[in-house]
Amino acid sequence: MLFGIISDTHITDRVGELPDEIYDKFKNVNKIIHCGDITSNGILDNLNSIDGVSEVIAVKGNMDTMALPKEIFLEINGFKIGIFHGDKIYPRGDLLKMKYYCLENELDVLISGHTHIPLIKKITIPELNKNILLLNPGSPTVPRFPLKTVMSFEIKKDVLKPEIILTCFGEKSPSVRD
């Protein structure tokens, strides 16, 4: 299964619309995950209209007024995946607090936004024989990183393959911090 992951679009409150390039980047995904700060219902409808996309999964960000869940938990191919905006983590993007959130919720993967900075971070906990994968797609419209980004995330059997997609250059660039 191939997911497109997006966050912090801030449509109408900071930018007018989602760049057309995003729709092209997500044309081959099965599902899209939006990690919040959507700020416009129309964006979810637009993402849902991409050919081949069977579902858009979205959580409420701190700037959203829509009736969306604050967090979602999924189980796919034996991996327990948590999705939330990230505003419950303070300071913003704190890796230790995200690790503990994953342990408390028995997660293998945590997908979040809020920082506007892309992240692929694998955390190994040898004493628990556990790996945790933290993912953040950054922002395609208002990044706090030099580049506008989204993410693809493939789950095949027991393999997890995330990739950061640079939306301003049309290239894929893996970025793992160990």
WOGI-V100128 format. One record per run of one state. SS is the DSSP state (helix for helix, strand for strand, loop for the rest). FROM is the first residue (numbers start at 1). LEN is the number of residues. If there is no record, write none. Layout:
{{SS/FROM/LEN} {SS/FROM/LEN}}
//
This chain:
{{loop/1/1} {strand/2/5} {loop/7/4} {strand/11/1} {loop/12/3} {strand/15/1} {loop/16/4} {helix/20/6} {loop/26/5} {strand/31/4} {loop/35/6} {helix/41/8} {loop/49/6} {strand/55/4} {loop/59/12} {strand/71/6} {loop/77/2} {strand/79/6} {loop/85/10} {helix/95/10} {loop/105/4} {strand/109/4} {loop/113/5} {strand/118/8} {helix/126/3} {loop/129/1} {strand/130/8} {loop/138/11} {strand/149/8} {loop/157/2} {strand/159/8} {loop/167/4} {strand/171/3} {loop/174/3} {strand/177/1} {loop/178/1}}
//
